[in-house]
Amino acid sequence: MPEFNIWAVLVAAVSAFVLGGLWYSPVLFGKPWQREAGVSEEQIKNANMGLIFGLAFVLSLIASLVFALFLGPRPPVSLGLGAGFAAGLCWVGASFGINYLFERRSLKLFLINAGYHTVQFTIIGLVLALWP
């Protein structure tokens, strides 16, 4: 079985989850994201937030685990940061860009979402690289 540090993966997942909470809150990009994504206050009010947050954390955990497997055990900080930034910007961001072009989504929504995933994977890579 490939080697990875479960504690580093858990901390990376929590870090990504906390970043998402801040990124999509009114403190940063919550209102512009809501407007650009077409999500109404009514939809937010009626959503099952426990389920949404629970599944979002599980997905952050999966992303962190697979990225840990990709980086390998004890990656150098430069690899963690560089690969994290590249994965967020070039894999996730570029993939979103393709979808957003065909869906006719706004550039602003693309920048908000791709920006989150770029920072998310950069942080995941940093945590995985810094963990002893």
C-alpha positions as a Markdown table, in Angstrom:
| # | Residue | x | y | z |
|---|---|---|---|---|
| 1 | Met | 0.0 | 0.0 | 0.0 |
| 2 | Pro | 1.3 | 3.5 | -0.8 |
| 3 | Glu | 2.7 | 5.5 | 2.1 |
| 4 | Phe | 1.0 | 8.6 | 3.4 |
| 5 | Asn | 0.5 | 10.3 | 6.7 |
| 6 | Ile | -3.1 | 10.2 | 7.8 |
| 7 | Trp | -2.7 | 13.1 | 10.2 |
| 8 | Ala | -1.3 | 15.3 | 7.4 |
| 9 | Val | -4.2 | 14.3 | 5.1 |
| 10 | Leu | -6.7 | 15.1 | 7.9 |
| 11 | Val | -5.1 | 18.5 | 8.6 |
| 12 | Ala | -4.9 | 19.3 | 4.8 |
| 13 | Ala | -8.6 | 18.4 | 4.4 |
| 14 | Val | -9.6 | 20.6 | 7.4 |
| 15 | Ser | -7.5 | 23.4 | 6.0 |
| 16 | Ala | -9.2 | 23.2 | 2.6 |
| 17 | Phe | -12.6 | 23.0 | 4.3 |
| 18 | Val | -11.9 | 26.0 | 6.4 |
| 19 | Leu | -10.6 | 27.9 | 3.4 |
| 20 | Gly | -13.8 | 27.1 | 1.6 |
| 21 | Gly | -15.9 | 28.4 | 4.4 |
| 22 | Leu | -14.0 | 31.7 | 4.4 |
| 23 | Trp | -13.7 | 32.0 | 0.6 |
| 24 | Tyr | -17.5 | 31.5 | 0.0 |
| 25 | Ser | -18.5 | 33.6 | 3.1 |
| 26 | Pro | -19.6 | 37.3 | 2.9 |
| 27 | Val | -16.1 | 38.1 | 4.3 |
| 28 | Leu | -14.6 | 37.3 | 0.9 |
| 29 | Phe | -16.5 | 36.1 | -2.2 |
| 30 | Gly | -19.8 | 34.8 | -0.8 |
| 31 | Lys | -22.1 | 37.5 | -2.2 |
| 32 | Pro | -20.5 | 37.8 | -5.7 |
| 33 | Trp | -20.4 | 34.0 | -5.9 |
| 34 | Gln | -24.0 | 33.7 | -4.9 |
| 35 | Arg | -25.0 | 36.3 | -7.5 |
| 36 | Glu | -22.9 | 34.8 | -10.3 |
| 37 | Ala | -23.9 | 31.2 | -9.6 |
| 38 | Gly | -27.6 | 32.2 | -9.4 |
| 39 | Val | -28.1 | 30.9 | -5.9 |
| 40 | Ser | -30.9 | 32.7 | -4.1 |
| 41 | Glu | -31.3 | 33.4 | -0.4 |
| 42 | Glu | -34.3 | 31.1 | -0.4 |
| 43 | Gln | -32.2 | 28.2 | -1.8 |
| 44 | Ile | -29.6 | 28.7 | 0.9 |
| 45 | Lys | -32.3 | 29.0 | 3.6 |
| 46 | Asn | -33.9 | 25.7 | 2.4 |
| 47 | Ala | -30.7 | 23.7 | 1.8 |
| 48 | Asn | -29.7 | 20.8 | 4.0 |
| 49 | Met | -26.5 | 22.5 | 5.2 |
| 50 | Gly | -25.4 | 19.6 | 7.4 |
| 51 | Leu | -25.4 | 17.3 | 4.4 |
| 52 | Ile | -23.7 | 19.9 | 2.2 |
| 53 | Phe | -21.0 | 20.6 | 4.7 |
| 54 | Gly | -20.6 | 17.0 | 5.5 |
| 55 | Leu | -20.2 | 15.9 | 1.9 |
| 56 | Ala | -17.9 | 18.9 | 1.2 |
| 57 | Phe | -15.6 | 17.7 | 4.0 |
| 58 | Val | -15.6 | 14.2 | 2.7 |
| 59 | Leu | -14.7 | 15.5 | -0.8 |
| 60 | Ser | -11.9 | 17.6 | 0.8 |
| 61 | Leu | -10.6 | 14.5 | 2.5 |
| 62 | Ile | -10.6 | 12.5 | -0.7 |
| 63 | Ala | -8.8 | 15.3 | -2.6 |
| 64 | Ser | -6.2 | 15.6 | 0.2 |
| 65 | Leu | -5.7 | 11.8 | 0.3 |
| 66 | Val | -5.3 | 11.4 | -3.4 |
| 67 | Phe | -3.0 | 14.4 | -3.5 |
| 68 | Ala | -0.9 | 12.9 | -0.7 |
| 69 | Leu | -0.6 | 9.7 | -2.8 |
| 70 | Phe | 0.3 | 11.7 | -5.8 |
| 71 | Leu | 3.1 | 13.7 | -4.0 |
| 72 | Gly | 4.4 | 10.6 | -2.2 |
| 73 | Pro | 5.8 | 10.5 | 1.3 |
| 74 | Arg | 7.6 | 13.6 | 2.7 |
| 75 | Pro | 7.6 | 15.7 | -0.4 |
| 76 | Pro | 9.9 | 18.8 | -0.4 |
| 77 | Val | 8.1 | 22.1 | 0.2 |
| 78 | Ser | 8.8 | 23.3 | -3.3 |
| 79 | Leu | 7.0 | 20.2 | -4.7 |
| 80 | Gly | 4.1 | 20.6 | -2.4 |
| 81 | Leu | 3.6 | 24.2 | -3.2 |
| 82 | Gly | 4.4 | 24.0 | -6.9 |
| 83 | Ala | 2.3 | 20.8 | -7.6 |
| 84 | Gly | -0.5 | 22.2 | -5.4 |
| 85 | Phe | -0.6 | 25.5 | -7.3 |
| 86 | Ala | -0.3 | 23.7 | -10.7 |
| 87 | Ala | -3.0 | 21.2 | -9.8 |
| 88 | Gly | -5.4 | 23.9 | -8.7 |
| 89 | Leu | -4.8 | 26.3 | -11.5 |
| 90 | Cys | -4.0 | 24.0 | -14.4 |
| 91 | Trp | -6.1 | 20.8 | -13.7 |
| 92 | Val | -9.1 | 22.0 | -11.8 |
| 93 | Gly | -9.1 | 25.6 | -13.0 |
| 94 | Ala | -8.6 | 24.7 | -16.7 |
| 95 | Ser | -11.3 | 22.0 | -16.4 |
| 96 | Phe | -13.7 | 24.5 | -14.9 |
| 97 | Gly | -12.8 | 26.9 | -17.7 |
| 98 | Ile | -13.8 | 24.3 | -20.4 |
| 99 | Asn | -17.2 | 23.7 | -18.7 |
| 100 | Tyr | -17.8 | 27.4 | -18.1 |
| 101 | Leu | -17.2 | 28.3 | -21.7 |
| 102 | Phe | -19.8 | 25.8 | -22.9 |
| 103 | Glu | -22.2 | 26.7 | -20.1 |
| 104 | Arg | -21.8 | 30.4 | -20.8 |
| 105 | Arg | -20.8 | 31.1 | -17.2 |
| 106 | Ser | -19.3 | 34.4 | -16.2 |
| 107 | Leu | -15.6 | 35.1 | -16.0 |
| 108 | Lys | -16.2 | 36.4 | -12.4 |
| 109 | Leu | -17.7 | 33.0 | -11.4 |
| 110 | Phe | -14.7 | 31.2 | -13.0 |
| 111 | Leu | -12.2 | 33.4 | -11.2 |
| 112 | Ile | -13.9 | 32.9 | -7.8 |
| 113 | Asn | -14.2 | 29.1 | -8.2 |
| 114 | Ala | -10.8 | 28.5 | -9.9 |
| 115 | Gly | -9.2 | 30.8 | -7.5 |
| 116 | Tyr | -10.5 | 28.8 | -4.6 |
| 117 | His | -9.2 | 25.5 | -6.0 |
| 118 | Thr | -5.9 | 27.0 | -6.8 |
| 119 | Val | -5.4 | 28.2 | -3.2 |
| 120 | Gln | -7.0 | 25.0 | -1.9 |
| 121 | Phe | -4.5 | 22.7 | -3.6 |
| 122 | Thr | -1.6 | 25.0 | -2.8 |
| 123 | Ile | -2.5 | 24.8 | 0.9 |
| 124 | Ile | -3.1 | 21.0 | 0.7 |
| 125 | Gly | 0.4 | 20.6 | -0.9 |
| 126 | Leu | 2.0 | 22.9 | 1.7 |
| 127 | Val | 0.4 | 21.0 | 4.6 |
| 128 | Leu | 1.5 | 17.7 | 3.2 |
| 129 | Ala | 5.0 | 18.9 | 2.6 |
| 130 | Leu | 5.4 | 20.5 | 6.0 |
| 131 | Trp | 4.2 | 17.6 | 8.0 |
| 132 | Pro | 7.1 | 15.9 | 9.7 |
